């Protein structure tokens, strides 16, 4: 089995997966899985450029990941950059810095490819008894990907709403005011209106949520005493319980969120906005399914996501 490294550099975090990949069975075995919050997208929504300190944090993390790749004898590296890098005018500085450290250039992928990789990663570990079509929602710092399909993606859309972007754009108070929340909701609802022209949300039979906002919402709903991938992966929540968890996180103060035992320090200031986005997505999908004569009462959380999809694609390139 080839040993590959997948690196996902988003708006809020940069993550590394080193894995042995079995393409015949469609499975991978983790060797290393790490996440660092570097907030590469700090201010990008407002300025259109990477801040120097954000670049420095991200390249320092890349140095750490390069050392891990050397230590574990990686045969192939694929570094994928998403929403913030798509938006930044000075992304060449970032691309050159990564190439210098890793020997490969980051690939600035489209929102559609981001959605497809997320779909592949999520389905690689999803309980086969769950019925399709699956709507996979990958909620990041700068964008949220929606992809619908059975065995392969059939429709996808990338919305420019995410936990960092919505925090910087709308939620300035601690906790946010009712007017700020209403403004953020209107933004997300407009984005969902546009998404529905490309993705028939009403056809969803299983709703799958990915990435740090959604796993944190799930940890809160489960009342976990600490963050636990094993407890979160595959967890099924009623949409009512998941929405209630979102509301709790949005209404909490910075100090209250900091005290939550499952909360990563790098998510404290943006989890409220992420929770708002996830609640709006869940309720819209549930409403659309009902309008098409179906019923959707639950959502499934997966710890397998775009990072897994990148690892599979890296192995296929060998």
Secondary structure, 3 states (H helix, E strand, C coil): CEEEEEEEECCCEEEEEEEEEECCCCEEEEEEEEEEECCCCCCHHHHCCCCHHHHHHHHHHHHHHHHHHHHCCCCEEEEEECHHHHHCCCHHHHHHHHHHHHCCCCEECCHHHHHHHHHHHHHCCCCCCCCCCEEEEEECCCCEEEEEECCCEEEEEEECCCHHHHHHHCCCCCCCCHHHHHHHHHHHHHHHHHHCCCCCHHHCCEEEEECHHHHHHHHHHHCCCCCCHHHHCCCEEEHHHHHHHHHHHHHCCHHHHHCCCCCCHHHCCCHHHHHHHHHHHHHHHHHHHHHCCCCCCEEEEECCCHHHHHHHHHHHCC
